[in-house]
Structure formats: C-alpha cells, structure tokens
Amino acid sequence: QVQLVESGGGVVQAGGSLRLSCTASGISFSIYTMAWYRQAPGTQRELVASITKEITTNYADSVKGRFTISRDNAKNTVYLQMNNLTPDDTAVYYCYSKRGLVGTPYWGQGTQVTVSS
C-alpha cells in the first residue's frame, strides 16, 4: 500500500519560512519523480515544484528563487523549503509521486499552509 505523508504546514507571517516534508512508503522511492502541488480555495490544483530521480528540478514561475525542492532517498523523503512567503502562497500543499510517464500517480492527504499579512 502506497502512502505519502506530509508534514510541516502551519501559519506563518509574510516574509517567513516553512519546510514541508513528505515521507513515502510502499514505493521504490529513488526511481520516482516527486512533486509538490498546491490548491487554494476556489482555484485549480497547480504544480509548485518537481524533482526527478536524476535530481532535475522544475519550479512554477511564482515560486522561483523562493522555494527549493530536494529529496533524501535514504529517508524516502522529499522536502519543500519555502522562503519569503506571501499571502498568495496560502493553500493546501499536496505531495505527489509518479514513476516515469505512464506510472500510477499517488497523492498525499495535503497539509495547510497559511501566510498572514
């Protein structure tokens, strides 16, 4: 059974930082692409950042220079370091994993990030 468990969300003031973690079980973590998505109320879920098994990273334009995605294969964990947060970053953040182009995608349950002005 595949499980993705996020942690690290919370409430922070604008300009602050948070680090999200997502620990996976039930998959061969090191060969999966991992990603973070977010969804604010009334909006579609959007890709925030992704990291491949080759450690190639990709970021949404809105978070470039502020967020950093990384992974620790020994701990089956992917991280999202978020700096200089703004109220526009307020959303539920979801961990995502997928193997290659045709593998089954998996989602975590989400963690709330709230940035106050």
C-alpha positions as semicolon CSV with decimal commas, in nm:
position;residue;x (nm);y (nm);z (nm)
1;Q;0,000;0,000;0,000
2;V;0,140;0,334;-0,107
3;Q;0,136;0,617;0,144
4;L;0,260;0,972;0,116
5;V;0,255;1,156;0,448
6;E;0,311;1,531;0,451
7;S;0,412;1,742;0,747
8;G;0,544;2,088;0,822
9;G;0,249;2,306;0,732
10;G;0,124;2,581;0,958
11;V;0,066;2,950;0,998
12;V;0,345;3,196;0,928
13;Q;0,371;3,570;0,878
14;A;0,455;3,717;0,540
15;G;0,828;3,705;0,481
16;G;0,867;3,393;0,693
17;S;0,974;3,041;0,605
18;L;0,842;2,688;0,631
19;R;0,978;2,350;0,532
20;L;0,739;2,081;0,418
21;S;0,829;1,715;0,429
22;C;0,672;1,416;0,258
23;T;0,770;1,065;0,353
24;A;0,676;0,784;0,119
25;S;0,619;0,416;0,180
26;G;0,519;0,133;-0,048
27;I;0,715;0,260;-0,349
28;S;1,072;0,237;-0,471
29;F;1,122;0,599;-0,380
30;S;1,454;0,660;-0,555
31;I;1,313;0,591;-0,904
32;Y;1,003;0,805;-0,868
33;T;0,954;1,164;-0,971
34;M;0,832;1,357;-0,669
35;A;0,649;1,686;-0,669
36;W;0,457;1,937;-0,464
37;Y;0,125;2,079;-0,579
38;R;-0,096;2,333;-0,408
39;Q;-0,458;2,431;-0,418
40;A;-0,607;2,750;-0,283
41;P;-0,984;2,781;-0,224
42;G;-1,172;2,826;-0,550
43;T;-0,871;2,752;-0,767
44;Q;-0,733;2,455;-0,956
45;R;-0,453;2,247;-0,815
46;E;-0,122;2,371;-0,955
47;L;0,230;2,236;-0,975
48;V;0,469;2,411;-0,738
49;A;0,790;2,213;-0,788
50;S;0,909;1,874;-0,904
51;I;1,226;1,667;-0,880
52;T;1,313;1,365;-1,091
53;K;1,517;1,062;-0,997
54;E;1,805;1,233;-1,180
55;I;1,760;1,532;-0,945
56;T;1,633;1,755;-1,223
57;T;1,413;2,021;-1,069
58;N;1,135;2,235;-1,207
59;Y;0,952;2,526;-1,046
60;A;0,643;2,733;-1,106
61;D;0,738;3,086;-1,206
62;S;0,562;3,222;-0,898
63;V;0,797;3,042;-0,658
64;K;1,130;3,053;-0,844
65;G;1,402;3,195;-0,625
66;R;1,196;3,145;-0,308
67;F;1,121;2,771;-0,291
68;T;1,362;2,479;-0,312
69;I;1,267;2,117;-0,362
70;S;1,504;1,840;-0,256
71;R;1,497;1,472;-0,182
72;D;1,670;1,227;0,051
73;N;1,642;0,880;-0,098
74;A;1,784;0,720;0,216
75;K;1,487;0,858;0,411
76;N;1,226;0,819;0,134
77;T;1,151;1,185;0,186
78;V;1,104;1,490;-0,034
79;Y;1,124;1,841;0,104
80;L;0,998;2,182;0,004
81;Q;1,183;2,472;0,161
82;M;0,969;2,783;0,131
83;N;1,123;3,123;0,199
84;N;0,992;3,477;0,176
85;L;0,635;3,355;0,191
86;T;0,350;3,581;0,084
87;P;-0,026;3,557;0,142
88;D;-0,058;3,431;-0,217
89;D;0,122;3,114;-0,107
90;T;-0,167;3,024;0,122
91;A;-0,302;2,688;0,010
92;V;-0,321;2,319;0,085
93;Y;0,005;2,164;-0,031
94;Y;0,000;1,811;-0,167
95;C;0,282;1,564;-0,216
96;Y;0,278;1,373;-0,546
97;S;0,473;1,080;-0,683
98;K;0,484;0,907;-1,017
99;R;0,715;0,663;-1,189
100;G;0,802;0,773;-1,539
101;L;0,541;0,888;-1,789
102;V;0,288;0,607;-1,756
103;G;0,314;0,507;-1,392
104;T;0,029;0,537;-1,144
105;P;0,028;0,877;-0,972
106;Y;-0,006;0,891;-0,594
107;W;-0,113;1,180;-0,373
108;G;-0,071;1,267;-0,009
109;Q;-0,354;1,395;0,207
110;G;-0,233;1,755;0,200
111;T;-0,100;2,000;0,457
112;Q;-0,232;2,351;0,510
113;V;-0,002;2,649;0,472
114;T;-0,141;2,985;0,578
115;V;0,056;3,306;0,534
116;S;-0,077;3,608;0,720
117;S;-0,011;3,964;0,605
